């Protein structure tokens, strides 16, 4: 069964607790109560937490500029490649998150705690939110502030946030060094080492093993493409082989 069926249909345990679990409880009702007493493997729980986290933070971020557009909702569906038969169910979660009066901070804090040892997973979650933010072709200052606040809760420094953002909205000079997170005067060995580290951390197989659902793999592949492009540009500039 797809992850959507597990979340909506109540056929798997969902032992999250906290604000994410409470939100799902508001959607699933008595089915969620039954799930509380069941067992869920760690990877399955993390996959569902990741998915619900993107839905909740995506819905709240889509409101950050004051308007929730069809483009932003569609962008979420693209991030996860939601199958046609599950679109209505996912829309229910998205709408519930939009109407929820609680701020985004408790959800971000719960996710930060769950993935504290896997920052690449949290970075991938931010990548999905950037995808939603850009869906209407306007990267609004309020969306930038929202994402920066989420990144801070996730434990990313301002410099790390600049690196992540550069891979999506670019920098003033489209600096590939910013995308890799290395200074321009870094040695060739440091550039190569940083590149290899990012590729290793953001490889889809690595992320799936750490809790990113299969439905999210295309975003991970896009991330790799951005990293590879940045390194290729630096390698060409420096004559690296």
Buried (B, 14 or more C-beta within 10 A) or exposed (E): EBBBBBBBBBEBBBBBEBBBBBBBBBBBEEBBEEBEEEEBEEBBBBBBBBBBBBBBBBBBBBBBBEEBEEBBBBBBBBBBEBEEEBEEBBBEBBBBBBEBEEEBEBBBBBBBEBBEEBBBBBBBBBBBBBBBBBBBEEBBEEBBEBBBBBBBBBEBEEEBBBBBBBBBEEBEEEBBBBBBBBEEEBEEEEBBEBBEEBBEBBBBEBBBEBBBBEBBBBBBEBBBEBBEEBBEBBBEEEEEE
